[in-house]
Amino acid sequence: MNHFAHTAPAAPTAPTAAPPASLELDAARVLELAAKSLFDVFNNTAMGTMVVDRGHRIVWISEGYKRFLPALGHAEADFVGRRVEEVVPNTLMGQVIESGQPILVDLLTNQAGTFLVSRLPLRNDAGAVIGAVGYVLLDHPETTMQPLLAKFAQLQGELDAARREIARARRPKYSIASFIGASAQALEVKRLARRAALTDSPVLLLGETGTGKELLAHGIHAAGRRAARPLVSVNIAAVPDTLLEAEFFGVAPGAYTGAERKGRDGKFKLADGGTLFLDEIGDMPAPLQAKLLRALQEQEIEPLGSNRVERVDVRVIAATSRDLAAMVGEGRFRADLYYRLNVLPITVPPLRERVADVEALVETLAEDIARRSGLPAKPLAPEALELLARQPWPGNVRELRNTLEQATLMTDETPLEPRHFEAALRLVPGAAAPVAAGATSGAGAAPDPAAGAAARFAAAAGGSAAGSAAGGTNGRTSGSTNGGTSGSANGSTSGSASGSTSGSTSGSANGSVASTSLPPPQGGAVRPLPERVAELEQQALAEALAATRGNRVAAARLLGISRAAFYDKLARWPEIDKRLR
């Protein structure tokens, strides 16, 4: 047995091939060659190349770039060595050098034409920017890149349209001349408004609701030097307290759960350079008053959730139907904020104090109502104008417009007579007509419209409910001390010794109404219905506040009206509030 196996000799191993010399280069050398190759490719394919140093001076241009020099108005000797901004209009080469960031694709337009260009920063071995290189990739891209440019033009047009729409929404809608009236009070208001428009100092508009404070704010802005800038309005009473800070100062990106990723600008930022109108400033919560004061004094804001302070340039016009001076005395409004706002105070008179303007207001409002409704304007009979002039108008011009619009739309007749305003003014039928002296005397007298209106107001304002809280005192709708409404000899208004809480005006213990006639007033004079209704409102407010121990929210709920309406009515008779203190 052969213990030695014979194996075939192994084939000789082929020598290993040496790697190409190019692969033996280190990484730095490869990058250097790549950069040179890239430059050569761009230089050979581009229509022109320019190199600029750290000082923005042109140090070299390619042969292809020289053909653009005549259109730019320069010779080569006058071009190289100059600052690029001086010889190439609209260039951004300087921006690339300062920021160190490339602009890979851009459109450059100047007198030489429109070009597709690319700009890259140049760095030394330490990574510092030492200049920039720019390439002209294409000329006349409007033909070679038509689809892309068409899309760009469309997007630019949509952006411009959106900007115009936003600007239109924030332009003033009224001028100072829009404040209608030629009475002494109206002329004084317009004079003060024109003076306020000459400066940028804060303006404080004071007056009852519906007197035209917002209209004046628009007019002051339109007459001032900021008229071309935005007018931003904020109704403080309409924004929840928890959102007011974000509404005023904006929100930083991701400031809280649910916040927008891009953040949101506040009203101060939106009004930068223009005017910020703060309506119902008296309703601003105390914690925000301090921040508003700082924004007014320093013209600086800090968005919610941000540590960055932003400068703003805003002119502030504030308005309120509250007595801010009294609120300062009660500690409900910051004194320093009041002094900051009360630089140019303008008190807007209520409509009842400028009755001479009613006719001009009716004419203007009637034309506007006709324009908005598409119906022809309806003239008013002299008696109707006289009726409107006698009203107290607690809602002022806003209430006048509502009344006129309701009467206009509810009938096809023309001209409008006093009877057409009975429903809008909540008068009983026939109450708009003149009342003869002594018509209410005697047991068989016709029903008194004032008593009827008073009874309806008591029912609408919660007269029956208020009586339960006031022990029957709210049940008197015409005043027990001035004589009852039942026509009986004793002049009783309730008919019950225990004090009925039903809110009725006369009758027996069950609260039934026996009669609504009134005895003849002393001297034969008939008190106007609005005066008597106003007296009833004043009495109802006083009794509701007394029943709730001065709690205004509870008093408004007791009367069945909103808190805002309660405050508006209370502002007409501040002595009610003072008596309770």
Rosetta blueprint (number, residue, H / E / L):
1 M L
2 N L
3 H L
4 F L
5 A L
6 H L
7 T L
8 A L
9 P L
10 A L
11 A L
12 P L
13 T L
14 A L
15 P L
16 T L
17 A L
18 A L
19 P L
20 P L
21 A H
22 S H
23 L H
24 E H
25 L L
26 D L
27 A H
28 A H
29 R H
30 V H
31 L H
32 E H
33 L H
34 A H
35 A H
36 K H
37 S H
38 L H
39 F H
40 D H
41 V H
42 F H
43 N H
44 N H
45 T H
46 A L
47 M L
48 G E
49 T E
50 M E
51 V E
52 V E
53 D E
54 R L
55 G L
56 H L
57 R E
58 I E
59 V E
60 W E
61 I E
62 S L
63 E L
64 G L
65 Y H
66 K H
67 R H
68 F H
69 L H
70 P H
71 A H
72 L H
73 G L
74 H L
75 A L
76 E H
77 A H
78 D H
79 F H
80 V L
81 G L
82 R L
83 R E
84 V H
85 E H
86 E H
87 V H
88 V L
89 P L
90 N L
91 T L
92 L L
93 M H
94 G H
95 Q H
96 V H
97 I H
98 E H
99 S H
100 G L
101 Q L
102 P L
103 I E
104 L E
105 V E
106 D E
107 L E
108 L E
109 T E
110 N E
111 Q L
112 A L
113 G E
114 T E
115 F E
116 L E
117 V E
118 S E
119 R E
120 L E
121 P E
122 L E
123 R E
124 N L
125 D L
126 A L
127 G L
128 A L
129 V E
130 I E
131 G E
132 A E
133 V E
134 G E
135 Y E
136 V E
137 L E
138 L E
139 D E
140 H L
141 P H
142 E H
143 T H
144 T H
145 M L
146 Q H
147 P H
148 L H
149 L H
150 A H
151 K H
152 F H
153 A H
154 Q H
155 L H
156 Q H
157 G H
158 E H
159 L H
160 D H
161 A H
162 A H
163 R H
164 R H
165 E H
166 I H
167 A H
168 R H
169 A H
170 R L
171 R L
172 P L
173 K L
174 Y L
175 S L
176 I H
177 A H
178 S H
179 F L
180 I L
181 G L
182 A L
183 S L
184 A H
185 Q H
186 A H
187 L H
188 E H
189 V H
190 K H
191 R H
192 L H
193 A H
194 R H
195 R H
196 A H
197 A H
198 L L
199 T L
200 D L
201 S L
202 P L
203 V E
204 L E
205 L E
206 L E
207 G L
208 E L
209 T L
210 G L
211 T L
212 G L
213 K H
214 E H
215 L H
216 L H
217 A H
218 H H
219 G H
220 I H
221 H H
222 A H
223 A H
224 G L
225 R L
226 R L
227 A L
228 A L
229 R L
230 P L
231 L E
232 V E
233 S E
234 V E
235 N E
236 I H
237 A H
238 A H
239 V L
240 P L
241 D H
242 T H
243 L H
244 L H
245 E H
246 A H
247 E H
248 F H
249 F H
250 G L
251 V E
252 A L
253 P L
254 G L
255 A L
256 Y L
257 T L
258 G L
259 A L
260 E L
261 R L
262 K L
263 G L
264 R E
265 D L
266 G L
267 K H
268 F H
269 K H
270 L H
271 A L
272 D L
273 G L
274 G L
275 T E
276 L E
277 F E
278 L E
279 D E
280 E L
281 I H
282 G H
283 D H
284 M L
285 P L
286 A H
287 P H
288 L H
289 Q H
290 A H
291 K H
292 L H
293 L H
294 R H
295 A H
296 L H
297 Q H
298 E H
299 Q L
300 E E
301 I E
302 E L
303 P L
304 L E
305 G L
306 S L
307 N L
308 R L
309 V L
310 E E
311 R E
312 V L
313 D L
314 V L
315 R E
316 V E
317 I E
318 A E
319 A E
320 T E
321 S L
322 R L
323 D L
324 L H
325 A H
326 A H
327 M H
328 V H
329 G H
330 E H
331 G L
332 R L
333 F L
334 R L
335 A H
336 D H
337 L H
338 Y H
339 Y H
340 R H
341 L H
342 N L
343 V L
344 L E
345 P E
346 I E
347 T E
348 V L
349 P L
350 P L
351 L H
352 R H
353 E H
354 R L
355 V H
356 A H
357 D H
358 V H
359 E H
360 A H
361 L H
362 V H
363 E H
364 T H
365 L H
366 A H
367 E H
368 D H
369 I H
370 A H
371 R H
372 R H
373 S H
374 G L
375 L L
376 P L
377 A L
378 K L
379 P L
380 L E
381 A L
382 P H
383 E H
384 A H
385 L H
386 E H
387 L H
388 L H
389 A H
390 R L
391 Q L
392 P L
393 W L
394 P L
395 G L
396 N H
397 V H
398 R H
399 E H
400 L H
401 R H
402 N H
403 T H
404 L H
405 E H
406 Q H
407 A H
408 T H
409 L H
410 M L
411 T L
412 D L
413 E L
414 T L
415 P L
416 L E
417 E L
418 P H
419 R H
420 H H
421 F H
422 E L
423 A L
424 A L
425 L L
426 R L
427 L L
428 V L
429 P L
430 G L
431 A L
432 A L
433 A L
434 P L
435 V L
436 A L
437 A L
438 G L
439 A L
440 T L
441 S L
442 G L
443 A L
444 G L
445 A L
446 A L
447 P L
448 D L
449 P H
450 A H
451 A H
452 G H
453 A H
454 A H
455 A H
456 R H
457 F H
458 A H
459 A H
460 A H
461 A L
462 G L
463 G H
464 S H
465 A H
466 A H
467 G H
468 S H
469 A H
470 A H
471 G L
472 G L
473 T H
474 N H
475 G H
476 R L
477 T L
478 S L
479 G L
480 S H
481 T H
482 N H
483 G L
484 G L
485 T L
486 S L
487 G L
488 S L
489 A L
490 N L
491 G L
492 S L
493 T L
494 S L
495 G L
496 S L
497 A L
498 S L
499 G L
500 S L
501 T L
502 S L
503 G L
504 S L
505 T L
506 S L
507 G L
508 S L
509 A L
510 N L
511 G L
512 S L
513 V L
514 A L
515 S L
516 T L
517 S L
518 L L
519 P L
520 P L
521 P L
522 Q H
523 G H
524 G H
525 A L
526 V L
527 R L
528 P L
529 L H
530 P H
531 E H
532 R H
533 V H
534 A H
535 E H
536 L H
537 E H
538 Q H
539 Q H
540 A H
541 L H
542 A H
543 E H
544 A H
545 L H
546 A H
547 A H
548 T L
549 R L
550 G L
551 N L
552 R H
553 V H
554 A H
555 A H
556 A H
557 R H
558 L H
559 L H
560 G L
561 I L
562 S L
563 R H
564 A H
565 A H
566 F H
567 Y H
568 D H
569 K H
570 L H
571 A H
572 R H
573 W L
574 P H
575 E H
576 I H
577 D H
578 K H
579 R H
580 L L
581 R L
